Amino acid sequence: MIMEWRKSSRSGNAGDCVELRQDLSAVRDSKRPGVSLPVSRDAVRELITKLAR
């Protein structure tokens, strides 16, 4: 199964962004796509909630 990654629409074309896996289970640096950091869905939701304030 191929996992899709999403990046912020505000990241532009510079390539310096953090990407979030579609299922919210990992993040990665767009410059190093072969390396990802597993995270819990709850942690991602909490981060997004705090950033939206």
Z-matrix of the N, CA and C atoms (Angstrom, degrees):
N
C 1 1.443
C 2 1.531 1 108.87
N 3 1.312 2 116.62 1 131.82
C 4 1.458 3 122.36 2 179.21
C 5 1.521 4 108.62 3 -91.97
N 6 1.325 5 115.97 4 126.82
C 7 1.457 6 120.09 5 177.55
C 8 1.518 7 109.16 6 -93.09
N 9 1.305 8 115.45 7 140.07
C 10 1.448 9 120.37 8 178.59
C 11 1.526 10 109.41 9 -98.30
N 12 1.316 11 114.97 10 146.16
C 13 1.455 12 122.55 11 179.70
C 14 1.519 13 108.98 12 -114.13
N 15 1.333 14 115.68 13 146.16
C 16 1.461 15 121.48 14 179.43
C 17 1.517 16 108.96 15 -121.97
N 18 1.304 17 115.61 16 143.65
C 19 1.464 18 119.65 17 173.14
C 20 1.517 19 108.45 18 -126.49
N 21 1.290 20 115.39 19 160.66
C 22 1.446 21 120.97 20 -177.88
C 23 1.524 22 110.51 21 -61.39
N 24 1.306 23 116.05 22 141.10
C 25 1.464 24 120.07 23 175.77
C 26 1.525 25 110.92 24 -67.71
N 27 1.323 26 117.51 25 -16.07
C 28 1.466 27 122.13 26 179.17
C 29 1.527 28 112.94 27 -89.72
N 30 1.318 29 117.49 28 -0.93
C 31 1.454 30 119.44 29 -176.07
C 32 1.524 31 113.10 30 -75.25
N 33 1.308 32 118.06 31 -18.58
C 34 1.456 33 121.48 32 178.00
C 35 1.520 34 112.21 33 70.10
N 36 1.308 35 116.76 34 -159.53
C 37 1.459 36 121.75 35 -176.97
C 38 1.516 37 113.25 36 -105.40
N 39 1.320 38 118.10 37 10.28
C 40 1.461 39 121.31 38 -177.30
C 41 1.524 40 112.35 39 -69.98
N 42 1.312 41 117.20 40 -23.43
C 43 1.461 42 120.56 41 178.96
C 44 1.515 43 114.11 42 84.23
N 45 1.319 44 117.73 43 4.51
C 46 1.468 45 122.08 44 178.70
C 47 1.522 46 109.17 45 -99.95
N 48 1.316 47 116.45 46 80.59
C 49 1.454 48 117.50 47 -178.30
C 50 1.523 49 110.77 48 -148.10
N 51 1.300 50 113.73 49 163.21
C 52 1.462 51 121.61 50 174.53
C 53 1.516 52 106.77 51 -99.62
N 54 1.315 53 116.46 52 133.77
C 55 1.455 54 120.87 53 179.24
C 56 1.526 55 109.42 54 -109.82
N 57 1.310 56 115.80 55 148.58
C 58 1.457 57 123.22 56 -179.06
C 59 1.523 58 108.26 57 -116.22
N 60 1.317 59 115.78 58 131.00
C 61 1.457 60 118.76 59 179.07
C 62 1.520 61 109.68 60 -67.29
N 63 1.313 62 116.31 61 142.79
C 64 1.466 63 122.30 62 -174.59
C 65 1.526 64 112.96 63 -52.34
N 66 1.326 65 117.52 64 -35.54
C 67 1.474 66 119.98 65 -178.91
C 68 1.531 67 112.77 66 -87.73
N 69 1.331 68 117.13 67 9.06
C 70 1.472 69 125.04 68 176.90
C 71 1.529 70 113.35 69 63.79
N 72 1.319 71 118.21 70 28.15
C 73 1.464 72 119.73 71 -176.29
C 74 1.531 73 113.79 72 -108.32
N 75 1.344 74 118.13 73 -0.38
C 76 1.465 75 119.99 74 -179.25
C 77 1.528 76 110.36 75 -161.94
N 78 1.321 77 115.27 76 156.40
C 79 1.457 78 122.60 77 173.07
C 80 1.526 79 108.40 78 -127.28
N 81 1.341 80 115.73 79 158.53
C 82 1.456 81 119.87 80 177.82
C 83 1.514 82 110.06 81 -153.93
N 84 1.312 83 115.37 82 161.56
C 85 1.456 84 123.44 83 175.21
C 86 1.524 85 107.18 84 -87.72
N 87 1.309 86 118.12 85 128.98
C 88 1.461 87 120.78 86 -176.74
C 89 1.526 88 112.89 87 -62.20
N 90 1.335 89 116.77 88 -22.59
C 91 1.467 90 120.05 89 178.62
C 92 1.522 91 111.96 90 -78.67
N 93 1.339 92 117.42 91 -17.60
C 94 1.474 93 122.29 92 179.85
C 95 1.526 94 109.27 93 -131.30
N 96 1.317 95 117.98 94 67.79
C 97 1.467 96 120.90 95 -173.37
C 98 1.530 97 114.97 96 -65.27
N 99 1.311 98 118.49 97 -14.88
C 100 1.462 99 120.07 98 179.49
C 101 1.512 100 113.64 99 -80.88
N 102 1.333 101 117.15 100 -7.68
C 103 1.466 102 122.00 101 -177.26
C 104 1.527 103 108.22 102 -118.59
N 105 1.328 104 116.54 103 125.16
C 106 1.456 105 119.67 104 177.90
C 107 1.522 106 110.41 105 -131.53
N 108 1.314 107 115.63 106 158.46
C 109 1.458 108 123.03 107 -179.60
C 110 1.523 109 108.21 108 -113.63
N 111 1.330 110 117.62 109 115.70
C 112 1.469 111 118.83 110 178.20
C 113 1.524 112 110.79 111 -67.83
N 114 1.310 113 116.26 112 140.00
C 115 1.466 114 122.33 113 178.14
C 116 1.524 115 108.13 114 -139.71
N 117 1.326 116 115.56 115 158.78
C 118 1.464 117 118.89 116 176.95
C 119 1.530 118 109.21 117 -84.07
N 120 1.314 119 115.87 118 152.45
C 121 1.467 120 120.00 119 177.71
C 122 1.524 121 110.59 120 -60.79
N 123 1.318 122 116.54 121 -37.71
C 124 1.463 123 119.97 122 179.34
C 125 1.524 124 111.14 123 -62.33
N 126 1.317 125 117.38 124 -39.76
C 127 1.469 126 121.21 125 178.78
C 128 1.522 127 110.68 126 -64.26
N 129 1.321 128 116.94 127 -41.01
C 130 1.470 129 120.61 128 178.99
C 131 1.521 130 110.04 129 -65.54
N 132 1.312 131 117.08 130 -45.37
C 133 1.470 132 120.36 131 179.48
C 134 1.529 133 110.99 132 -61.53
N 135 1.324 134 116.76 133 -41.83
C 136 1.467 135 120.43 134 179.15
C 137 1.525 136 110.71 135 -63.15
N 138 1.321 137 117.24 136 -43.44
C 139 1.466 138 121.40 137 178.68
C 140 1.526 139 110.69 138 -61.08
N 141 1.317 140 116.67 139 -47.22
C 142 1.472 141 120.07 140 -179.27
C 143 1.512 142 110.94 141 -62.99
N 144 1.326 143 116.93 142 -40.86
C 145 1.465 144 120.56 143 178.08
C 146 1.522 145 110.90 144 -61.23
N 147 1.327 146 117.24 145 -44.01
C 148 1.467 147 120.29 146 -179.28
C 149 1.524 148 111.89 147 -68.00
N 150 1.326 149 116.69 148 -36.83
C 151 1.463 150 119.90 149 179.63
C 152 1.524 151 111.92 150 -70.08
N 153 1.303 152 116.87 151 -28.17
C 154 1.469 153 121.17 152 -177.77
C 155 1.524 154 113.10 153 -77.09
N 156 1.314 155 116.83 154 -11.28
C 157 1.492 156 119.70 155 -178.34
C 158 1.486 157 112.06 156 -72.64
